[in-house]
Amino acid sequence: MNRPERIPVETRKPLTGYLWGALAMLTCPCHLPILAVVLAGTTAGAFIGKHWIVAAIALTGLFVLSVTRVVRAFRGSS
């Protein structure tokens, strides 16, 4: 229906900014204990429980990337 090339650029930037912001909130390293509890009993939860240092480093990297993209989206630079 509305393919990305049909959506005006002014609309696309805030939308991607909000999506990157949601990813930043989910991957914040301070939420690692909450993720471990929520994902308990799943494969992802078992991985976080066994390799929490690796998970913390990966979440920190993804968090920094997503925060950078949020700032770029709302400042208007690409």
Biopython code that builds the backbone (N, CA, C, O; Angstrom):
import numpy as np
from Bio.PDB.StructureBuilder import StructureBuilder

atoms = [
    (1, "MET", "N", (0.826, -1.173, 0.000)),
    (1, "MET", "CA", (0.000, 0.000, 0.000)),
    (1, "MET", "C", (0.877, 1.246, 0.000)),
    (1, "MET", "O", (0.993, 1.909, -1.031)),
    (2, "ASN", "N", (1.491, 1.578, 1.115)),
    (2, "ASN", "CA", (2.414, 2.708, 1.185)),
    (2, "ASN", "C", (3.833, 2.183, 1.238)),
    (2, "ASN", "O", (4.373, 1.906, 2.309)),
    (3, "ARG", "N", (4.420, 2.054, 0.078)),
    (3, "ARG", "CA", (5.805, 1.599, 0.033)),
    (3, "ARG", "C", (6.712, 2.718, 0.521)),
    (3, "ARG", "O", (6.337, 3.888, 0.438)),
    (4, "PRO", "N", (7.907, 2.386, 1.031)),
    (4, "PRO", "CA", (8.787, 3.423, 1.588)),
    (4, "PRO", "C", (9.121, 4.546, 0.617)),
    (4, "PRO", "O", (9.313, 5.684, 1.043)),
    (5, "GLU", "N", (9.194, 4.253, -0.673)),
    (5, "GLU", "CA", (9.530, 5.325, -1.613)),
    (5, "GLU", "C", (8.371, 6.289, -1.821)),
    (5, "GLU", "O", (8.578, 7.390, -2.330)),
    (6, "ARG", "N", (7.145, 5.899, -1.435)),
    (6, "ARG", "CA", (5.998, 6.795, -1.559)),
    (6, "ARG", "C", (5.783, 7.648, -0.318)),
    (6, "ARG", "O", (5.080, 8.657, -0.385)),
    (7, "ILE", "N", (6.368, 7.270, 0.807)),
    (7, "ILE", "CA", (6.214, 8.028, 2.037)),
    (7, "ILE", "C", (7.164, 9.223, 1.980)),
    (7, "ILE", "O", (8.347, 9.052, 1.685)),
    (8, "PRO", "N", (6.667, 10.425, 2.255)),
    (8, "PRO", "CA", (7.550, 11.595, 2.229)),
    (8, "PRO", "C", (8.698, 11.458, 3.224)),
    (8, "PRO", "O", (8.563, 10.819, 4.267)),
    (9, "VAL", "N", (9.837, 12.075, 2.879)),
    (9, "VAL", "CA", (11.032, 11.988, 3.708)),
    (9, "VAL", "C", (10.771, 12.582, 5.089)),
    (9, "VAL", "O", (11.313, 12.091, 6.079)),
    (10, "GLU", "N", (9.947, 13.633, 5.174)),
    (10, "GLU", "CA", (9.657, 14.261, 6.454)),
    (10, "GLU", "C", (8.957, 13.293, 7.399)),
    (10, "GLU", "O", (9.125, 13.391, 8.615)),
    (11, "THR", "N", (8.174, 12.358, 6.857)),
    (11, "THR", "CA", (7.464, 11.380, 7.673)),
    (11, "THR", "C", (8.371, 10.219, 8.021)),
    (11, "THR", "O", (8.296, 9.687, 9.128)),
    (12, "ARG", "N", (9.227, 9.816, 7.095)),
    (12, "ARG", "CA", (10.073, 8.646, 7.287)),
    (12, "ARG", "C", (11.107, 8.839, 8.394)),
    (12, "ARG", "O", (11.361, 7.912, 9.163)),
    (13, "LYS", "N", (11.703, 10.019, 8.486)),
    (13, "LYS", "CA", (12.761, 10.242, 9.483)),
    (13, "LYS", "C", (12.256, 10.105, 10.913)),
    (13, "LYS", "O", (12.888, 9.399, 11.698)),
    (14, "PRO", "N", (11.138, 10.750, 11.298)),
    (14, "PRO", "CA", (10.673, 10.536, 12.674)),
    (14, "PRO", "C", (10.251, 9.091, 12.925)),
    (14, "PRO", "O", (10.448, 8.581, 14.028)),
    (15, "LEU", "N", (9.683, 8.429, 11.940)),
    (15, "LEU", "CA", (9.264, 7.050, 12.120)),
    (15, "LEU", "C", (10.470, 6.153, 12.377)),
    (15, "LEU", "O", (10.447, 5.338, 13.300)),
    (16, "THR", "N", (11.508, 6.292, 11.585)),
    (16, "THR", "CA", (12.709, 5.494, 11.826)),
    (16, "THR", "C", (13.372, 5.891, 13.128)),
    (16, "THR", "O", (13.958, 5.049, 13.808)),
    (17, "GLY", "N", (13.288, 7.162, 13.485)),
    (17, "GLY", "CA", (13.833, 7.611, 14.761)),
    (17, "GLY", "C", (13.125, 6.955, 15.933)),
    (17, "GLY", "O", (13.768, 6.548, 16.901)),
    (18, "TYR", "N", (11.810, 6.851, 15.850)),
    (18, "TYR", "CA", (11.054, 6.194, 16.919)),
    (18, "TYR", "C", (11.350, 4.700, 16.978)),
    (18, "TYR", "O", (11.412, 4.126, 18.065)),
    (19, "LEU", "N", (11.533, 4.069, 15.827)),
    (19, "LEU", "CA", (11.861, 2.643, 15.819)),
    (19, "LEU", "C", (13.249, 2.399, 16.408)),
    (19, "LEU", "O", (13.440, 1.462, 17.182)),
    (20, "TRP", "N", (14.215, 3.240, 16.042)),
    (20, "TRP", "CA", (15.548, 3.116, 16.637)),
    (20, "TRP", "C", (15.488, 3.401, 18.134)),
    (20, "TRP", "O", (16.207, 2.774, 18.913)),
    (21, "GLY", "N", (14.631, 4.346, 18.546)),
    (21, "GLY", "CA", (14.477, 4.650, 19.964)),
    (21, "GLY", "C", (13.894, 3.479, 20.738)),
    (21, "GLY", "O", (14.309, 3.211, 21.865)),
    (22, "ALA", "N", (12.932, 2.779, 20.139)),
    (22, "ALA", "CA", (12.363, 1.595, 20.788)),
    (22, "ALA", "C", (13.423, 0.504, 20.924)),
    (22, "ALA", "O", (13.495, -0.173, 21.949)),
    (23, "LEU", "N", (14.240, 0.339, 19.894)),
    (23, "LEU", "CA", (15.322, -0.639, 19.975)),
    (23, "LEU", "C", (16.329, -0.243, 21.046)),
    (23, "LEU", "O", (16.850, -1.105, 21.754)),
    (24, "ALA", "N", (16.609, 1.049, 21.174)),
    (24, "ALA", "CA", (17.537, 1.518, 22.205)),
    (24, "ALA", "C", (16.988, 1.216, 23.590)),
    (24, "ALA", "O", (17.739, 0.814, 24.479)),
    (25, "MET", "N", (15.695, 1.404, 23.782)),
    (25, "MET", "CA", (15.109, 1.117, 25.088)),
    (25, "MET", "C", (15.150, -0.376, 25.402)),
    (25, "MET", "O", (15.391, -0.758, 26.547)),
    (26, "LEU", "N", (14.922, -1.211, 24.414)),
    (26, "LEU", "CA", (14.935, -2.656, 24.644)),
    (26, "LEU", "C", (16.329, -3.210, 24.883)),
    (26, "LEU", "O", (16.494, -4.170, 25.637)),
    (27, "THR", "N", (17.328, -2.619, 24.252)),
    (27, "THR", "CA", (18.683, -3.161, 24.346)),
    (27, "THR", "C", (19.566, -2.445, 25.358)),
    (27, "THR", "O", (20.770, -2.696, 25.412)),
    (28, "CYS", "N", (18.995, -1.569, 26.150)),
    (28, "CYS", "CA", (19.773, -0.892, 27.184)),
    (28, "CYS", "C", (20.365, -1.947, 28.119)),
    (28, "CYS", "O", (19.634, -2.806, 28.613)),
    (29, "PRO", "N", (21.663, -1.897, 28.369)),
    (29, "PRO", "CA", (22.303, -2.922, 29.200)),
    (29, "PRO", "C", (21.742, -2.996, 30.620)),
    (29, "PRO", "O", (21.857, -4.037, 31.268)),
    (30, "CYS", "N", (21.150, -1.937, 31.108)),
    (30, "CYS", "CA", (20.575, -1.986, 32.455)),
    (30, "CYS", "C", (19.329, -2.864, 32.494)),
    (30, "CYS", "O", (18.886, -3.260, 33.572)),
    (31, "HIS", "N", (18.760, -3.175, 31.328)),
    (31, "HIS", "CA", (17.588, -4.048, 31.261)),
    (31, "HIS", "C", (17.954, -5.526, 31.135)),
    (31, "HIS", "O", (17.067, -6.363, 30.968)),
    (32, "LEU", "N", (19.231, -5.860, 31.212)),
    (32, "LEU", "CA", (19.662, -7.253, 31.069)),
    (32, "LEU", "C", (19.036, -8.180, 32.109)),
    (32, "LEU", "O", (18.611, -9.275, 31.743)),
    (33, "PRO", "N", (18.958, -7.801, 33.386)),
    (33, "PRO", "CA", (18.287, -8.699, 34.338)),
    (33, "PRO", "C", (16.806, -8.890, 34.036)),
    (33, "PRO", "O", (16.265, -9.976, 34.242)),
    (34, "ILE", "N", (16.149, -7.841, 33.547)),
    (34, "ILE", "CA", (14.733, -7.962, 33.186)),
    (34, "ILE", "C", (14.575, -8.899, 31.995)),
    (34, "ILE", "O", (13.668, -9.731, 31.972)),
    (35, "LEU", "N", (15.457, -8.766, 31.005)),
    (35, "LEU", "CA", (15.413, -9.663, 29.852)),
    (35, "LEU", "C", (15.656, -11.105, 30.259)),
    (35, "LEU", "O", (15.030, -12.018, 29.720)),
    (36, "ALA", "N", (16.556, -11.318, 31.204)),
    (36, "ALA", "CA", (16.844, -12.674, 31.669)),
    (36, "ALA", "C", (15.611, -13.289, 32.323)),
    (36, "ALA", "O", (15.332, -14.472, 32.130)),
    (37, "VAL", "N", (14.872, -12.495, 33.094)),
    (37, "VAL", "CA", (13.666, -13.008, 33.751)),
    (37, "VAL", "C", (12.554, -13.247, 32.737)),
    (37, "VAL", "O", (11.880, -14.277, 32.782)),
    (38, "VAL", "N", (12.360, -12.300, 31.822)),
    (38, "VAL", "CA", (11.286, -12.425, 30.829)),
    (38, "VAL", "C", (11.550, -13.594, 29.885)),
    (38, "VAL", "O", (10.625, -14.315, 29.511)),
    (39, "LEU", "N", (12.803, -13.781, 29.503)),
    (39, "LEU", "CA", (13.143, -14.836, 28.553)),
    (39, "LEU", "C", (13.498, -16.160, 29.225)),
    (39, "LEU", "O", (13.966, -17.081, 28.556)),
    (40, "ALA", "N", (13.285, -16.268, 30.524)),
    (40, "ALA", "CA", (13.599, -17.516, 31.234)),
    (40, "ALA", "C", (12.796, -18.664, 30.636)),
    (40, "ALA", "O", (11.603, -18.531, 30.366)),
    (41, "GLY", "N", (13.460, -19.774, 30.437)),
    (41, "GLY", "CA", (12.808, -20.935, 29.856)),
    (41, "GLY", "C", (12.905, -21.006, 28.348)),
    (41, "GLY", "O", (12.432, -21.970, 27.746)),
    (42, "THR", "N", (13.506, -20.010, 27.726)),
    (42, "THR", "CA", (13.690, -20.027, 26.284)),
    (42, "THR", "C", (15.177, -20.204, 25.973)),
    (42, "THR", "O", (16.022, -20.142, 26.867)),
    (43, "THR", "N", (15.475, -20.419, 24.723)),
    (43, "THR", "CA", (16.869, -20.559, 24.310)),
    (43, "THR", "C", (17.634, -19.256, 24.538)),
    (43, "THR", "O", (18.778, -19.268, 24.990)),
    (44, "ALA", "N", (16.989, -18.135, 24.221)),
    (44, "ALA", "CA", (17.644, -16.837, 24.434)),
    (44, "ALA", "C", (17.910, -16.608, 25.924)),
    (44, "ALA", "O", (18.967, -16.099, 26.296)),
    (45, "GLY", "N", (16.962, -16.981, 26.763)),
    (45, "GLY", "CA", (17.158, -16.844, 28.208)),
    (45, "GLY", "C", (18.282, -17.727, 28.725)),
    (45, "GLY", "O", (19.048, -17.318, 29.597)),
    (46, "ALA", "N", (18.381, -18.940, 28.186)),
    (46, "ALA", "CA", (19.462, -19.834, 28.587)),
    (46, "ALA", "C", (20.816, -19.266, 28.164)),
    (46, "ALA", "O", (21.794, -19.366, 28.905)),
    (47, "PHE", "N", (20.868, -18.669, 26.969)),
    (47, "PHE", "CA", (22.112, -18.052, 26.504)),
    (47, "PHE", "C", (22.503, -16.887, 27.400)),
    (47, "PHE", "O", (23.664, -16.761, 27.789)),
    (48, "ILE", "N", (21.530, -16.030, 27.731)),
    (48, "ILE", "CA", (21.819, -14.876, 28.595)),
    (48, "ILE", "C", (22.270, -15.341, 29.970)),
    (48, "ILE", "O", (23.186, -14.762, 30.553)),
    (49, "GLY", "N", (21.634, -16.382, 30.491)),
    (49, "GLY", "CA", (22.006, -16.887, 31.808)),
    (49, "GLY", "C", (23.397, -17.480, 31.849)),
    (49, "GLY", "O", (24.111, -17.334, 32.840)),
    (50, "LYS", "N", (23.783, -18.146, 30.781)),
    (50, "LYS", "CA", (25.086, -18.806, 30.758)),
    (50, "LYS", "C", (26.210, -17.855, 30.339)),
    (50, "LYS", "O", (27.318, -17.934, 30.871)),
    (51, "HIS", "N", (25.935, -16.966, 29.400)),
    (51, "HIS", "CA", (26.955, -16.068, 28.843)),
    (51, "HIS", "C", (26.527, -14.617, 29.044)),
    (51, "HIS", "O", (26.362, -13.886, 28.068)),
    (52, "TRP", "N", (26.349, -14.194, 30.273)),
    (52, "TRP", "CA", (25.823, -12.863, 30.513)),
    (52, "TRP", "C", (26.807, -11.765, 30.143)),
    (52, "TRP", "O", (26.383, -10.658, 29.812)),
    (53, "ILE", "N", (28.102, -12.032, 30.189)),
    (53, "ILE", "CA", (29.096, -11.011, 29.801)),
    (53, "ILE", "C", (29.027, -10.758, 28.296)),
    (53, "ILE", "O", (29.059, -9.609, 27.854)),
    (54, "VAL", "N", (28.934, -11.828, 27.513)),
    (54, "VAL", "CA", (28.814, -11.683, 26.062)),
    (54, "VAL", "C", (27.520, -10.959, 25.716)),
    (54, "VAL", "O", (27.504, -10.089, 24.845)),
    (55, "ALA", "N", (26.441, -11.318, 26.393)),
    (55, "ALA", "CA", (25.153, -10.663, 26.148)),
    (55, "ALA", "C", (25.224, -9.183, 26.512)),
    (55, "ALA", "O", (24.680, -8.346, 25.791)),
    (56, "ALA", "N", (25.883, -8.851, 27.612)),
    (56, "ALA", "CA", (26.005, -7.448, 28.019)),
    (56, "ALA", "C", (26.820, -6.648, 27.006)),
    (56, "ALA", "O", (26.466, -5.512, 26.688)),
    (57, "ILE", "N", (27.903, -7.226, 26.500)),
    (57, "ILE", "CA", (28.722, -6.525, 25.506)),
    (57, "ILE", "C", (27.942, -6.341, 24.207)),
    (57, "ILE", "O", (27.989, -5.270, 23.603)),
    (58, "ALA", "N", (27.225, -7.382, 23.774)),
    (58, "ALA", "CA", (26.433, -7.281, 22.539)),
    (58, "ALA", "C", (25.308, -6.260, 22.693)),
    (58, "ALA", "O", (25.070, -5.462, 21.786)),
    (59, "LEU", "N", (24.619, -6.277, 23.829)),
    (59, "LEU", "CA", (23.541, -5.313, 24.047)),
    (59, "LEU", "C", (24.076, -3.887, 24.144)),
    (59, "LEU", "O", (23.427, -2.950, 23.679)),
    (60, "THR", "N", (25.244, -3.720, 24.739)),
    (60, "THR", "CA", (25.838, -2.391, 24.826)),
    (60, "THR", "C", (26.185, -1.854, 23.442)),
    (60, "THR", "O", (25.934, -0.687, 23.142)),
    (61, "GLY", "N", (26.760, -2.704, 22.606)),
    (61, "GLY", "CA", (27.080, -2.280, 21.244)),
    (61, "GLY", "C", (25.841, -1.915, 20.448)),
    (61, "GLY", "O", (25.828, -0.902, 19.749)),
    (62, "LEU", "N", (24.806, -2.723, 20.547)),
    (62, "LEU", "CA", (23.555, -2.439, 19.843)),
    (62, "LEU", "C", (22.887, -1.192, 20.410)),
    (62, "LEU", "O", (22.275, -0.423, 19.668)),
    (63, "PHE", "N", (23.000, -0.988, 21.711)),
    (63, "PHE", "CA", (22.429, 0.199, 22.347)),
    (63, "PHE", "C", (23.119, 1.466, 21.841)),
    (63, "PHE", "O", (22.455, 2.446, 21.505)),
    (64, "VAL", "N", (24.439, 1.442, 21.787)),
    (64, "VAL", "CA", (25.186, 2.625, 21.320)),
    (64, "VAL", "C", (24.845, 2.918, 19.861)),
    (64, "VAL", "O", (24.655, 4.076, 19.486)),
    (65, "LEU", "N", (24.768, 1.874, 19.039)),
    (65, "LEU", "CA", (24.399, 2.060, 17.635)),
    (65, "LEU", "C", (23.010, 2.671, 17.507)),
    (65, "LEU", "O", (22.819, 3.617, 16.743)),
    (66, "SER", "N", (22.045, 2.144, 18.243)),
    (66, "SER", "CA", (20.677, 2.631, 18.106)),
    (66, "SER", "C", (20.521, 4.054, 18.652)),
    (66, "SER", "O", (19.760, 4.842, 18.090)),
    (67, "VAL", "N", (21.217, 4.393, 19.724)),
    (67, "VAL", "CA", (21.149, 5.769, 20.238)),
    (67, "VAL", "C", (21.764, 6.740, 19.234)),
    (67, "VAL", "O", (21.255, 7.844, 19.041)),
    (68, "THR", "N", (22.845, 6.334, 18.604)),
    (68, "THR", "CA", (23.460, 7.173, 17.572)),
    (68, "THR", "C", (22.500, 7.402, 16.417)),
    (68, "THR", "O", (22.392, 8.518, 15.908)),
    (69, "ARG", "N", (21.802, 6.348, 16.001)),
    (69, "ARG", "CA", (20.843, 6.482, 14.902)),
    (69, "ARG", "C", (19.635, 7.330, 15.299)),
    (69, "ARG", "O", (19.081, 8.038, 14.458)),
    (70, "VAL", "N", (19.221, 7.271, 16.554)),
    (70, "VAL", "CA", (18.120, 8.114, 17.029)),
    (70, "VAL", "C", (18.512, 9.586, 16.955)),
    (70, "VAL", "O", (17.744, 10.424, 16.482)),
    (71, "VAL", "N", (19.701, 9.883, 17.424)),
    (71, "VAL", "CA", (20.164, 11.273, 17.401)),
    (71, "VAL", "C", (20.273, 11.759, 15.968)),
    (71, "VAL", "O", (19.874, 12.886, 15.672)),
    (72, "ARG", "N", (20.802, 10.941, 15.075)),
    (72, "ARG", "CA", (20.906, 11.344, 13.662)),
    (72, "ARG", "C", (19.536, 11.535, 13.034)),
    (72, "ARG", "O", (19.347, 12.462, 12.246)),
    (73, "ALA", "N", (18.589, 10.692, 13.358)),
    (73, "ALA", "CA", (17.250, 10.788, 12.761)),
    (73, "ALA", "C", (16.545, 12.062, 13.183)),
    (73, "ALA", "O", (15.868, 12.693, 12.371)),
    (74, "PHE", "N", (16.693, 12.450, 14.439)),
    (74, "PHE", "CA", (15.984, 13.623, 14.907)),
    (74, "PHE", "C", (16.747, 14.919, 14.689)),
    (74, "PHE", "O", (16.156, 15.997, 14.755)),
    (75, "ARG", "N", (18.016, 14.839, 14.438)),
    (75, "ARG", "CA", (18.772, 16.050, 14.072)),
    (75, "ARG", "C", (18.626, 16.356, 12.600)),
    (75, "ARG", "O", (18.824, 17.496, 12.180)),
    (76, "GLY", "N", (18.279, 15.346, 11.801)),
    (76, "GLY", "CA", (18.069, 15.571, 10.384)),
    (76, "GLY", "C", (19.234, 15.189, 9.506)),
    (76, "GLY", "O", (19.120, 15.261, 8.283)),
    (77, "SER", "N", (20.358, 14.783, 10.085)),
    (77, "SER", "CA", (21.480, 14.368, 9.243)),
    (77, "SER", "C", (21.375, 12.875, 8.971)),
    (77, "SER", "O", (20.767, 12.127, 9.738)),
    (78, "SER", "N", (21.971, 12.461, 7.878)),
    (78, "SER", "CA", (21.939, 11.035, 7.557)),
    (78, "SER", "C", (23.340, 10.548, 7.548)),
    (78, "SER", "O", (23.581, 9.366, 7.301)),
]
sb = StructureBuilder()
sb.init_structure("model")
sb.init_model(0)
sb.init_chain("A")
sb.init_seg("    ")
for serial, (resi, resn, name, xyz) in enumerate(atoms, 1):
    if name == "N":
        sb.init_residue(resn, " ", resi, " ")
    sb.init_atom(name, np.array(xyz, "f"), 0.0, 1.0, " ", f" {name:<3s}", serial, name[0])
structure = sb.get_structure()
